[in-house]
């Protein structure tokens, strides 16, 4: 009888311990995001006499914008994703299933920079939104996500002139 009591006590302790373990953070290989055939382009920032180009995938449908850079393991230093909205918006961004720390430039309807924000990876990227959300103080029509620190590294801020060149081939 004592042996059965010990077995039951050990089993109960194991169940309690298992319940107390926080869920394992999502990993990129476990991520279920669909893939899309994105249009490509180049977003150019000109400031302080220098021009910096970013190769972009263009997310211009609601579904593409919802998925964004989810489940990516890395992003080339000169690459990003351009989110295109039909109208001005104040919708916030979040980092659900995003494993890369990102910076985001919010752009008005005339391609003026209305805000630049660094977004950190969520403690558990698989948690449903909103974990942390980011939005600029002003409405925007376009948003460009790049590797975190890109804008600081290239000395770009709200004074940069921005333009999009569409139809450029994607870099393999």
N, C-alpha and C positions, 0 to 999 in steps of 0.2 A: 504494500500500500504506500509506503514511504517513497519507493522508487517512482510510482505513478504520480505522486504529488510533486516530486522534483521535476519530472518530465513536463507536467502541465505548467509548472511555474517557469521553467526555462522557455517553453513555447510561448507563454504569455509575454515574458520579457522580450523575446525576439520580435513578437508582433508590435509591442509598444515601441521598441527601438526602430523598427522599420517605419512605423507611422511618423516618428519624430524626424526622420531623415528628410530634408527638403528635397523637392523634385530636382532631378539632374537638369542643369541648363541645356537648352537645345544646342545641338552641334550642327554645323553646316551640312554634314553628310546625312543628317536626319531630317533636313528641312524639305518640306513638300511644295515649294513654290514652282508654278509652271514657268516655262520658258516662252519667250516671244521672239518674233522676228522684228526687231526694232529698226526704224529708220535711223540713219546716222547723220551727224553733222559736226561742225566745229563751232564752239563758242569762243570768241576772242575777247579778251579784256585788254584794254589799252590804258595805261596810267604811268605817270612819271617817265614818259618817253619810251616805254617798253611795251611790247605786246606779248601776251601769254595766251596760247591756244589750248583748249581742252577738247579732246575728242569725246563726243557725247553719243549716247543712245537716247533716242527721243521717246519718252513715255507720254503719248498724247491721247490715250483713251482712258476711261475710268479704271478699267481692269489693270492696264499697264501701270497707272499711277498707284493703285493699291499695292501692287507687288513691288515696284521699284527695285531697289538693290537687295531685296530679301535673299537670304541663303547664299550670297556670294562669299567666297573665302578671301578674295583680294580684289583690288582695283588698281590698274596701272597708274603710275604717278601723274600722267597727263590725261587721264580719262575721267568720265563722270556720267551722270544721268541727268538729262534735262526734262523736267516735268512741265508740260504745257497744259494750261487750263483754258476753258472757253471764255471765261470772264474773270475779272478781278475777284479775288477770294481772300479770306482770312483763315482758311482751313489750316489746322496745325499739322505738323509732321511728327511721326514717332518712329521708333527703331524696332518694331516687331520683326523678329527673325532676321535682324541685321547684325552681322558679326564684325563689321568694319567700322571703326570710329570715323565719323564723317563731319565735314563742314558743309553748310548749305548757304548759298546766296539766293536771297529772294529778290526778284526783279519785277518792276512795274510793267505796265502795258507798253511803255516806250523803251524797255530794256534798261531802265535806270535801276541801280542797286538800291533797294529799300531796307535791306538788312542782311547781315552775315552772322551766322550762329554756329558754334561748335556743338555737335550732338554726340553724346557718349553712348556706348553700347549698354543696353539695359542689363541689370544683374542676371535676369533670366530672359533672354530675347524671345522665348516662346510664349511668355505671358501675354494675355490679350491686351490690346491697347485700351486706355492709355496708361502706359507706365510713366514715362516722361514725355511731354509734348513740347514742341517748339514752333513758334510762329513769330513773325516780325510785328512791330507796332503798327505798320501801315499795310494796306491791302497789296497783294502782288498778283501777277498773272503767270509768271514763270518761276521755277525754282531749280537751282543747279546743285546737285550733291557731288562732292569730290572727297578725296581723302582728307581727314582732319589735318588742319594746319596749312593746307594748300594756299589759302588767301594770304595768310601771314607770311609764308615762305616767299611768295611772289610780291609782297608789299601792295596788295590790292585791297581797296576799301570802297566806301560808298561813292567816291569820286571817279571810279573807273568808268570808262566808256565801254559798252558791251554790244556785241553784234553776233548774229548767228549766220553761219554759212551752211545751207542745207545741201544734201546730196553728195557729200564727201564719202569716199569709200571707207569702210571700217578697217582699222589696222588689225591684221591677223593676230 
